[in-house]
């Protein structure tokens, strides 16, 4: 897993949850968050706002894994 690998993946899928990123890269969500923050600071990636139901209504998902990221750079 590298910053460029994350970039390529997000450019392909455009939108991904932390859960799907952790599975795809077989990585710890905390490590991924640190790496994703690099692309957020550069303005290439944005963390999408969750609805109130995300991680709160059914309680089946870990709220820390329901983060959604969107690739916004060209």
Secondary structure, DSSP 8 states (H G I E B T S, - for coil): --HHHHHHHHHHHSEEEHHHHHHHHT--HHHHHHHHHHHHHTTSEEEE---TTTTTSS--S-GGG--EEEE---
